Amino acid sequence: MSIRTRISPLLRGTTPPSLAPLRTTTLGTLNRPSFSPSLSSLSPTVIIPSPHPRYFFSTITKLTKMAAQDTPSGKEQKADNNNNNNNNNNNNNNDDNVITNWVKPGDKSGEFKRQSSTFRSFISSSPGSEFPAEANRYHLYVSYACPWANRTLIARKLKGLEDIISFSVVHWHMGAKGWRFVTAGEADQEDVKGENVVPHEEGLGYLRELYFSVNPEYEGRFTVPVLWDRKQKRIVNNESSEILRMLNTEFNDLIDEPFKSVDLYPEDLRKEIDEANEWQYDLINNGVYKSGFATTQEAYERNVKALFEALDRAEKHLGEETEGPYWFGERLTEVDIRLFVTIVRFDPVYVQHFKCNIRDIRSGYPAIHKWMRNLYWNIPAFKDTTNFNHIKFHYTKSHTNINPLSITPVGPVPDILPRWEEVPAVSFRG
Ligand SMILES: N[C@@H](CCC(=O)N[C@@H](CS)C(=O)NCC(=O)O)C(=O)O
């Protein structure tokens, strides 16, 4: 069976993405200046799209409705939020335990250093495994805001594991006590609602309670995603890159074609996948955080320049070195998943909130833009697991050290452009 035949059942509609007509005219002729590492020598190439009135007004209505409601998170969140504000409006907080001290107090480098994940067991289909592959046994705790968690939801869907592994989604707000579950009253609110945004089934309030339930002495961060074993009431793993690998292979005996044959980490591409993951993780996936959480000008500039050099590299690869529509041409792999979750958040959040604004994707990176929109608009696993409300509200209203008033910018409008529409400046240049 050809790869395309294998992937095609996952696509919406009947046209596989690689066969869909590509509007190369507007994108192919762009003359984009190449990246210069010196900020001062950069020409102002970021083009602000003038919003189409349709998108503009629907977003305004959405935000106004939100403001008119009682606050999304109620009393408990307000308390949590205040706490957060008090703790984080300056960088002089010396309490190591403050959850939103992204840079360790006293660390003169100003660099965000991501902690390694703690729970690293594997579900396995091998006999006698500590965590055997079984249907209805494992649960994913995720946030729609979080790119790392988003990876696992995409893989779950691409592999057809929807009836085998359940999932639930936390509230988008992360306060001083970390992620929390929604209350029954909140689940239907405009800004909160989404597939499986539900209260915890046993009534937990915060994700940290789950971590403490398995280890009362736990000292790491209370991160999503969490792969949970319902039977043993244990955390199997909280490292998204490893969860992706498990979902890719270990449940294959429990699923049918065409999902069984979907291979996100194929043997013959492993070396290239590992290589791509390495620089993309450090410079792009984590690069946006290192830029946004930096507490010195030097740390910010170092990381944001490296991020944009890496985006230039990705642009070159997708525009010139591969015959699309995926990173490895005809084959959809975990590289597409891992890069997508950062790119889809780039214009709506990272450009302004994390100051990753040397360029944006929609006007500055035509090949990445085309690649991202193909995934989003043609493959339900990508679109259905992307929730722009959770994404925008989480970052802008949780990181009060970066955005003390928690005002969420309205733009860019829309969050993602339709497949064949360009920002006016790009259409004009084409
Ligand atoms: N290495 C982890 C990182 C996960 C992670 O950092 N998740 C963030 C959300 S985007 C989180 O839950 N942060 C909470 C915290 O650090 O307190 C993975 O890839 O699974």
The ligand as a MOL file (V3000), in Angstrom:
LIG
                    3D

  0  0  0     0  0            999 V3000
M  V30 BEGIN CTAB
M  V30 COUNTS 20 19 0 0 0
M  V30 BEGIN ATOM
M  V30 1 N 8.8780 18.1500 28.4610 0
M  V30 2 C 7.5320 18.2520 28.6810 0
M  V30 3 C 7.1470 19.7110 28.8160 0
M  V30 4 C 5.7050 19.8910 29.1700 0
M  V30 5 C 5.4200 21.3110 29.6520 0
M  V30 6 O 6.3320 22.0890 29.9480 0
M  V30 7 N 4.1200 21.6500 29.7520 0
M  V30 8 C 3.7690 22.9640 30.2430 0
M  V30 9 C 2.5740 23.5310 29.4960 0
M  V30 10 S 2.9490 24.0810 27.8870 0
M  V30 11 C 3.2850 22.8540 31.6560 0
M  V30 12 O 2.4580 22.0440 31.9670 0
M  V30 13 N 3.8340 23.7060 32.5170 0
M  V30 14 C 3.4310 23.8000 33.8760 0
M  V30 15 C 4.6030 24.1510 34.7400 0
M  V30 16 O 5.7390 24.1520 34.2580 0
M  V30 17 O 4.3720 24.4300 35.9000 0
M  V30 18 C 6.8090 17.5770 27.5400 0
M  V30 19 O 7.1870 17.7650 26.3800 0
M  V30 20 O 5.8960 16.8190 27.8330 0
M  V30 END ATOM
M  V30 BEGIN BOND
M  V30 1 1 1 2
M  V30 2 1 2 3
M  V30 3 1 2 18
M  V30 4 1 3 4
M  V30 5 1 4 5
M  V30 6 2 5 6
M  V30 7 1 5 7
M  V30 8 1 7 8
M  V30 9 1 8 9
M  V30 10 1 8 11
M  V30 11 1 9 10
M  V30 12 2 11 12
M  V30 13 1 11 13
M  V30 14 1 13 14
M  V30 15 1 14 15
M  V30 16 2 15 16
M  V30 17 1 15 17
M  V30 18 2 18 19
M  V30 19 1 18 20
M  V30 END BOND
M  V30 END CTAB
M  END
